[in-house]
Amino acid sequence: MSCARMTRRVAVTMLLGGLSVSAPVAAAETWVLWARPCDLAGQKCTGDWHRRETFDAERWCKAALTTAVNKALTPDARRAALTKGVVLEYRCLLEQR
């Protein structure tokens, strides 16, 4: 076997080994969707943050955030928010361990 071919095999083996070590670290992250009430009259978000759901990846948390915001923009949800005088603010954060 040539030296170049051997070097390529070693490099590929190291790369694949490195990916297998780093993959579980990324999978161990937990993202949390948080929500808090915002007063429509005062236009301030001063309520306490409440934990909603947890996700294995940031993209799933952001997808849930987008879904929650889209639901809040439906006509029925807008009417309910105006009646209650409250809307929710959302954010995704990496869970602190």
N, C-alpha and C positions, 0 to 999 in steps of 0.2 A: 504494500500500500504506500502511496506517495505521501510525502510530508504535508503537502497542501490539502490532500484529501483527509488525512488524519486530523489536521488542524480544524478543518470544516466540521468534522464529526464531533470533535471536542467542543467547539463553539456552540453547535446546535444542542448538544447534551447539556451544556452549562445554561444556555438560554431556556430550555424546557424545564430544567431543574429550578431555575430562578423563578419562572412563572408559576410552577406548582407551589413554591414556598410563599409567593406574594399573593396568590389567589385567595387562600383562606383568610388572610388579613383583611382584604377588601370585603369578603363575604361576612365578616364578623361585625361590620358597622351596622348600627341600628339608627334609623332616622325617625324622628317623632314629629307628627303634625300637631301644632299648638293653635289654639284659638282664644281670643278674648273679645269681650263686648266693647263696642264703641257707641257712645251717646251721639245720636243724630243732632239733637238740639245744641249741645255744646261743641260738637264736632271734635271730640277728644276720645282717644282710646286709653282709658285709665284703668280698666278692669283688670282683674287677675288673669293670668294665662292659665288655660286648662288643657291638659293633655288629651288629645283626641284618639289618635291611632299611631301604631308603630309600623315601620316598613324596613325591609332588608336592604333597600337601596334608595339613594336620594331621588332618583328619577321617579320611583313609585310614590314617594311622599309628595313630590311636586305635581304629579298627575292627580293625586287625591286633593291637593290644594286647588288645582285648576277646576276640578269637578265641583268642589264646594263653592267656589266663587261663581261658576257658571250657574249652579242651582240658585244662588242668591240673586242672580240677575233675572230670573223668570218673573213674569208679572205677578203671580201669586206670592212669591217670596218678597218681592218689592213692596206689595201692599201690606204684608204682615210686618215687615221691618218698619214701615211708616206708622203702622198702628202701635207697635211696641216702642218705637223710637230708638231702636237698637239694631245695629248690624254687627257682624263679626269680622274681626281681622284675623288672618291666618299667617302662619309661617312654619317652615320646616327647619329643624335643627338637629344636628348630630347629637345623639344621646350621650350624656356625660357619665362616665363610669368611674 
